[in-house]
Amino acid sequence: MRLISHPVLCNYYVTYRCNASCSFCDIWEKPSPYITVENLRENIRDLKRLGVKVIDFTGGEPLLHRQLDLLLKEAKSQGMITTVTSNGLLYPKYAEKLKGLVDMLHFSLDSPDREEHDKSRNVKCFDKVMESIAVAKSLGERPDIIFTVFEDNVHKIRQMWEEICLPNNLILILNPVFEYNNVGSSLSHEALNELTWWGKQKNVYLNEAFIQLRLDGGNKVSDPVCKAASTTIVISPENKLVLPCYHLGLKDFPIEGKLFDLYHSDEVQKLVALEGKLPACEGCAINCYMQPSFAVEMNKYWWKALPSTIKYNRIKGTWKQMVRF
């Protein structure tokens, strides 16, 4: 049963550029401009008309955009819930300007071991993440740690939890690795079972529907769970609407100040209708598109996702905002 029929999330790529080169990501390989404040102002009004509640300023590394604070202010002025995920390299420099503008601030940290984390990112950023945590807390912010879980680092969860998250009262967000475009990897059933156990621990967030979907073999084109195109608006740094999702990106459409009309056009809606049904969608388990998919249709994944959603928002105190979906 479909509960929500309009988009709820915007993945707004402020740039594809990044100051790291993670082995499990290929976004940083793309040449890219930066979005303009003017384009954002035009688009955000239409995003609100479309029903979007959450805007994720993403990349690349979003803090490379020197006007990120202005982008966030525009989003907040329209009543949007804002999210930013950073590798921490630039956060201490811009923290004061970003204070109070990010509802969900995430720092990426894939190992409690300095050498291991820096190797996975191909840049020395572990110490900057630790500095970012301290700076954010000093400003009254409540950051989270996003831990991308691989087969070879799942055993490091306890150390991350005990040595970094609990002492700093941070939520540890477990982000199971996914595969796309010959990037990333999969997880064994043993690793998935271990993740499920960790998801029940204090200050740990794991969307259990991610685990269930992987156990089920991912999205099935014959009966798709993916609602990427109807739940999530993807805007590229070139100010184009990307469909059906960023990772598949079959087609993009110049927005030209007409996002609302463009989204409702026949050409776009034909692609929206194919969400989860395209050949490349078979077996897909991409977290950032499955999470909103789980939120809009009442099925077994909705029920699996519900307890972790309640848990996260209870800890963060954002439940009143999130129920507006």
N, C-alpha and C positions, 0 to 999 in steps of 0.2 A: 504494500500500500504506500503510494507516494504521499509524503507529508508536506513537502515544500517543493514547489514547481519552479521557483526562480533562482538565479545565482545567489550564493551566499558569501562567496569568497572571491577576491581578486588577487592573483599572483602578478604583481606589477614589477617587471624586471627593470630596475633603474639603470642597469648596465650589465653586460655579460663579462666585463673585465673583472679580474681578480688578482690579488697580490699573493695568492697561493696557487698551487697546481696539484690538487688532490688526485690520487690515482683512481678514485671511484667516481669521478665527475669529469665531464668533458665541456662544461659550459665555458670555462676559462679559456678554451682554445679559440673561441669565436672572436673576430674583430667586432667592435661595438662602440656606438656613441653613448651618450648619457641622455636620459629623458629631460625634458624641459619643464619648468614650473608651470609655464603657460599651458602646455598640453595636459598636464595633470589636472589643472583647474577645470579645463573643459571636460575631461573624462570623468572626474570624480563626481560631478553633478549628475552625469548619466549613470554612473555606477550606483548612485543612491536611488535613482529612478528605477533601475533594474532590480533593486532589492538587496544589493550587496551590503553586508554588515561588517565584514572583516577585510582589511587590506594588508597584504604581506608585501612589504618592500624588500625585494629579493635581488639576487644576482646569480653569478658573480658575487663580489663583495659589495654590499650596499653602501658601506661607509666610504667607499671610493667616490661616491657622489657628494660633492662639497656642499650641495644645498639640501641634503637629506633632512635637515631640521625644518626647512621650509616646506618640503613635501609632507612631512609628518604633521605639521601645523595645519596644512590644508585639509588633510584627512580628518584630523581631530575636529576641525571646524564644521565638518559635515556629519559629525557623530559617529565616525568609523572607529572600530576597534583596530589597533595597529600592531603589527608584529615585525620584528627585525631579527635576523640571525646573522651573527658576525663571527669571524675567526679571531677577533680580539686585537688584531694588529693595530687598528686605528682607533679603537674605542676610547682608550685613555685620553687621546688628543681631542676628541669631540664630545666627550661625555657630558660636559656642562651644557653644551648647546642642545643635546638630546634629552636632557632631564625632563621627566614628566610627560614625554611625548610618545613613548613606546609602552603599550599595554603588556605586550609579551616580548621580552628581550631575552634572546637565546645566545649563548656562547657555545661554539662547537669545540668539543674536546673528546677525542677518541681513545685516549689512554691516560692513566694517571702517571705514566712514565714519560718523562720529558723527551728522551731520544726517540722513543717509539712514536709518540704523537707527531713530533716534528718531521720524522721520516715519512709518515703517511701524508703529510701536507706539503712536503718538499720545501718547507720554509720554517725558520725558527719562530714558532708562535706560542709554544706552551707557556713560557714566562709571561707573555702578553695577556694570555687568557687569565692567568692567576692575578695579574695586575688589574685587569678589567673587572674581575669579580670584586676585588677590594675597592676599586674606584666606584663601581656601581652601588655597592652597599653603603659607601660613605655618603652618597647622594640620595639615599633613601629608595633606591631602585630595588626590584626583586627579580634578578635574572635567574634563568634556568640553564642547566647544562644539557646540551644535546649530544648524546653518545651514539655514534653510528656503529652498530654492532656487526662484526664479521665473525667468521668461524674462528679466527685466530686471536680475537681479543675478548670474546665472551667471558673468558675466565678472569678478566680484569675488572669486571663490573663491581665486585665486592670492594676491591681496593679503591676504586673511584668513589663509591658510595661512602665508605668509611673515612677516607682521608681527605676528600675534597667536598663532597656534597653535604653530609651530615654536619661537619664542623661549621660550615658556612650557611646552614639552613637553606640549601638550594634543592630544588626539584631536579632529579635525574631523569631526563627524558630518553628512553631507550628507542632508538630509531633503527629497526632492522634493515640491513642493506638490501637493495633491490637491484635487479638487472635491467639494463636498457641499452640499445645500440652497441652491444658488445662491451659495455662498461658495467662495473659492479660485479656482484656474485650472488650466490644463494646461500641458504643456511640449512644445516642438517636438522632432522627431527630432534636430535638430542639438544642442539643449541636452542631450538624453538621451545622445547620443554623447559629449559633453564630460564629463558626469557620470561615465560609464563609465570614461573615461581617468583622471579624478581619483581614482576609487575604488581605483586600483592604486598610488597614491602613498603615501609614508611618512606615518604618523600620520593617514591619512584613512580613514574608514569610510563605505562605501556598500553597502547591501544590493543586490546586482545583480539580485536577483529583483524588486525594485521597478521596475527599468528594463525587464526582460523583460515584466512584467505590463502595463506601459503600452504597450509595443510590440505586445502581443497584444490591445490594446483593453480591458484591465481584466477583471474577473470576468465570466464567462459563466453565466447562470442554467441553461443547458442542460448545463453541465459545470463546476460551481462549484469554484474554488480556495479561496474564502473559507470558513474554519471558525471564524468569529468567536464564535458562541454556544457551541460545544463546547470551544474553547480558552481563552476569556476570560470571566471573571466581571466584570460591570459593576455597581458599587454606587453609587447616587446619594447626594447630601447628605441626602436625605429618608429614607435607609436603606431604599431599594427596590432590588430586582434589576431591571435594565433589559435588555430583549431586543428584537431579536437582537444589537444593538450600541448604543453610545451615539448614534451619528450617525443611525441609522434609528429607534431607540427606539420601536418600535411599541407596546410594552406594558411596564408596570412592575408589580412585585408587592411589597407590603409584606413585609419579611423577618421582623419580629417574633420575632427570636431563633431562627429555624428555617431558616437558609439551606440547610443540607445537605438537609433533607427537601423544602424548596421547590424546589431545583434538580432533584431527582429526581421531582417531581410530574408527573402526566400533562400538565397544561396547559403547564408550562414545557418539557417534553421535546418536545411537539408543535411549539413554536416553534423549539427547537434543531434539529429535523429539517429546518426550512425555511431554515437558514443558507445564504446565497449563492444561494437559489433564488427569492427574492421579486422582484417587478418592479423595485423600487428598487435591487436588488443588481446589475442589469445595468450593466456598465462600471465598477463601483466599483474604486478602487485606493487605499483609505484605509490608509496605512502602519501605523498602530498596531494594526490588526486583521489585516492581511495578514502582518505579521512572525511572529506566533505561528502563523498558518495554515501558513506555509511550513515550520515546524519540526516538524510532527506527521504529515505525509504525504509519503512518498517519491515525488516526481515531479520534473519538470524545474525547478520553482521551488525545491524543497528543495536540489537540486544547485547551482543558481545562488546560493542564500543561504549555503551551507556555507563557502566560502572566506572571505567577509567576516566571518562569525561566528567562525571560528577566529582570524582576524587580530585582531579586536577583543579577544577574551578572552585571546589570547596577550600582547598589549600591556598589558592591564589586570591580568593575573595572576589572572583569575577563572575560568579554564577548569575547575578542579576543582569549583567551585560549579555552573557551568552544565551540566556533563555529568550532573548528577543529574536532569535532565529525563527 
